[in-house]
Amino acid sequence: MIIGSISENRELEKRISITPEIAKKYINLGLEIQLSEKYGEHLGFEKKQYNDLGVKFLKNDKEIIESADILIQIGLISDEKTSFLKANQNYIGVLNPYKNQSKLDELAKKKVNLFSLELLPRITRAQSMDILSSQANLAGYKAVLESFSTFEKAIPMMMTAAGTIPAAKVLVVGAGVAGLQAIATAKRLGAVVSAFDVRAAAKEQVESLGAKFIEVVTEDEDSSDNETESGYAKEMSEDYKKKQQNLLHETIKTQDIVITTALIPGKDAPELITDSMVKDMKGGSIIVDLAAEAGGNCKLTKLNEIIIEHDVKIMGYSDFPSKLSQDASNLYAKNLLNFVQLM
């Protein structure tokens, strides 16, 4: 059986799906690996590393796609290249069916077997294949570093003969995998961290990392019922949203950096930070919107851009895991291996 993978568009995606370490494990399972020329070279994985394992390199992507029993990618390849897929082939990746439904329907009509790994259930048995968690963990970490590197003040409290510099205040909105890693990273670097999440279960996790948990107090809603069976936040009532907005508005006025990670599977990201909230933030503050690809948690976010509105810098990059491409590739490739082994 042949597993193939072609190079991604490196202007948009620097991660790869098969590292030399994982290629060796596939080959030990009795599988053949076919890759594009220069696959992984930009990450320091030389062709010789793959060749020594028995990996084959083909110059023609069309030949790789047509000969592969299983094609492994990060996302959905171009329309031109998906046209080379044929019946009974398996395509594994992050296929984003909410945005690519029509394209995936066409491939399904061709009897291509499609596996979109971000839809794996959040159960114990699937943890080793959980690509969302492995990539979100890195995204949360990198979001903090990116914001701190452009923030024009010191992060930890500093006591000097000339006076005391107060610690930067960081608010993390959404305490999922990315949010919890952002909290942990910001705390390690000396910031004063607060976090908000609609799920009651998040409070203990947030506080265990040394952050202050901010919650909406309501009389008519049971906060223990704010998450789905899969562990995701539910969409809240209009009354809750108003109270949430007021609480965030008051909190955000005092913050230096806000990192938003709130997502609802299958829907646009909830808009949590309004124009008026941004206007009331301190000049020089920063918002990092990790939900930018799903529409953004901040009304002003622009996908894959950094903009300045009301003297606040808003970062809307969608490729934070790709900014840590070697580690992200290692984790992603292991997730895929664990999935393929079950097949």
N, C-alpha and C positions, 0 to 999 in steps of 0.2 A: 504494500500500500504506500502511496506517495503523498507526503505532506508538502505543500508548496506555500511560499510567501513572497510577495513582490514588495519592492521598496515603496514606502509611502511618499506623498508629496512633502518633501523636507521643509518647504517654506511654511507648511501648516502643521506638520507632525514629525517630530524627531525620534519618537519611540519606534521600536521594532518588536516583532512578535516571537522571534526565535533567536535566542542568544546561543553562543557556543555550548555553554553548560547544558542548556535544555536540548539542543540538537543532539548532543551525546546520548541523552536519556531516551529520546525518540528512536535513535538508531539502535540502542540496546534493546528496544522493544521489537526490533525487526522491521522498522519502517524506513523508507527512503526519504531524504530531505532534498528539495530543490529550491534554490533561492536566486534572486536577481543578482547581477553583477554589482559589486560595491555595497552589498547589503551589510549594514552594520559598521562599515568603515568609519563613518562620522562619529561613532561612539567608541572608537578604539578597538573594535573587534575586527582583526585582520582576516583577509581571505584565507590565509594559511591555517589559522586556527580552525576554521570550518573544514577546509580541505583535509586536514590531518585526521578529522573525525569521519570522513567519507561523504561529506555534504557535496552535492553537485550544484554548480553555478551555470545558469543559462542566460544568454544575452537577450533573449526574446521573452517579454512578459506574457505574450499570448501563448507561447509554448508551455510556460509554467502553469498558467491557469487551466489550459485545456488538458494537461496531463495529470493534474493533481486530483487525488481522491478527496483530500481535505485541503481547503484553502484557508489559511489563518492570517487575519489582518487586524489592524487596530479598529478601523471603521469600514464604511462601505466604499469600495473603489469606484473609479469613474464609470459613467454609463457606457463608455466605449469598451472598457475592459470587462464590465459585468456581462456584456453581450457574448463574451467568449465562454461563459459558464454553460454547462449542459446538464441534462437530467442525471439524477442520482449522485451528483457531486455534493459535498458538504462545505458550507461556508460558515466559518466561526469568527465572531468579532463583536464589536459594540455597534450594532446596526441601527440603533435609534429608531424603532418602528413608529414612534409618535410623529416623527418628521419625515420618515422615508417610506411610509406605508405603501404608496402607489408603486414605488420601485421594487419593494419587497414582494408585493402582490404579483408583479410581472415575473420575478424570479421563481416564485412559488408555482406559477403556471407552467414554467419550464421544468418543474419537478426538481429544482435545486433545494436541498435540505438546508434550512437557515437556522442558525443558533445565535441568538443575541444575548450575550452573557450578562448584560446588566439587568436582565429580567429573571435571573436565578432567584429562587425563593431564599429568604433569610432564615435558613434552618442550619442546625449544627453540621449536618452532613455536607452542606454546600460551602462552608466557610473557606475551605482551601481553594475554592474556585471563585471567590467573591471579588471580582475585578473592581467593583465600585469602592469597596473598602480599601483595597490596596492602593488604588490611585487617589482616592479622596484623602487618605492619610498624608500622602506627599503634598497634595494640593494645599491642605490646611497649614502644613509646615512652611511651604514656599510662600504662601500668601503673607504670612507674618514677616518673613525675611524681606520680601519685596517692599512691604509697607514701611518697615523699620529703616531700610536702606535709603528711602527717599524722604523720610520724616526729618525735618530740620531741627530737631531737638534731641537731647539724650533720652534714652529709654529708662534705665534704672535711676533710682534716687542717688544723687551724689552729694556728699557733704564736703565742702572745701573751705579754705580760709576766707575765700571771697564770698561765701554764702552757700546755701543749699539749693540744689536743683531737684525739683519734685519729680517723682516717677511719672512716666507717661501712662495715661488711662486708655485701656483698650476694651471695647465692647464686642463680643462675638455673638452674632444672631444666628441661632440654629446650632444645637449641640449634638449633631450627629458625628460621624467619624471625622470629617474635615474640621468641624467646629471644635471637637475635643482636642484634636491635635494642635489647632491654632491656640487654644487656651493654654495647653501644656507648654508650647513653644514660647508664647508671650510671657508666661510666668517665669520660665527658666531664664529669660533675658531681662527680667527685673521689672516688668510692667505691672500695674495694678489692673487686674482683669475682672470684668463682669460678663455675664452671659445670659441670654434669653432663649427660651424654648417653650413651646406650648405643651410639650409632653411632661407630665409630672415626674416620670421616671428619670428625666434628665437632671433633675435637681441634685440628687445624690452624686451622680457622675461629675457634675460641674464642681460641686463643693469638695469632692475628693481630690480635685486638682488644685485646690486653693483659690478658686474664683468665687465671686459673689453671684448667686443666682437671682435673677430678676423675674418675677412672675406676676401675671395678671390675676388679681383676686376678684372672683365673681361669685355671686350667690346662686345663680341659676344654671351653672355649668359644672359638670363633674370633670375636673382636670385629669383624673385617672383614665378618662375615656377619650383622650385627645390624640391617641395614636392607633394605627391600624394593627392587625394581627402580624403584619410583616415588620412592624417597628417604625414605620414612617408616620410623620405628622399628618393628621387629618385636616381637611379644609374647615376653618372655624366659622361660627355664626357671625352675622353682621354686628351684633351687640358686642361679641368678644373682640372683633376686629377694631371697633371704635375704641374700646378700653385699651387694647394692645397699642394702638397708634398713639393714644395720649401718653401712655407709659413710656414708649420708646422716644417720643418727642421730648419729654422732660429729661430722660436719661442721656440722650444723644448730645444735648447742649453742653455737657461737661466732659465729653469724651474727646480724645486726641485722634484715635484710630478706631474705625468700625469695620469689622469683617463679617460679611453676610454669607450664609451658606444654606438658607432655607429653600427646600425644594418639595414639590408634591408630585409624585410619580404620575406621568401621563397628562400633566397639566402645566400651564405656564407657571413660572415661579411667582409666589405671592409678592405683591408690591408692599413693602414694609416701610420704606424710607421715602417720604414725599419731598417735593421741591421745598416746601416750607421748613421741613426738618433740616434739610441741607443748609438752607439759608440761615438757620439759627445755630449752626455749628460754629466752633471757633475757627477763625482764619488760620490756614495752614494745616487743618485737619485732613485726614485721609480716609476714604472709603474703598475697601477692596470687595468687589462683588463677585463671589465665586459662583453665583447663579446666573451670570451674564448670558450664558449660552441658552438658558431657558427663559430669557426675557428680562432677567435681573430682578433683584430685590429692591433696588433703588430706581426710582422713576427716571432719573437722569442718566443712568448707565448706558454707555454705547459699547457694543460688542467689539472686543479686541482693540479698544482704544483707551488712552488715558486722557481725560478731559478735566478742566478746572471750571467749576461753577460756584459762585458765591465764595471765592477764595478757598474752596475745598477741592482737593484732588480726588477724582473718582476713577478707579482702575477696573476695567471690565474685561480683562484677559480670560480666555476660555482654555488656555493651554498650560496651566500651572504644572500638571504632571510632566508635560513635555519639556518644561524648563529644568527638570531633574531627570533627563531622558535615560541615562544609564540605569539608575536605580529603578525608575518606573518600568523600563523594559524588562529588567530582571524579574520584578514582581509579576508583571503582566504575563510574561512567558511561562512562569511557574503556575499561575492560575490556569492558563490554557492547557498546559501539560496535564494537570490534575483532572481537567474535564475530558480531554481526549483519552486518557487512560481508561475511563469508565466506558468509553465507546468500544 
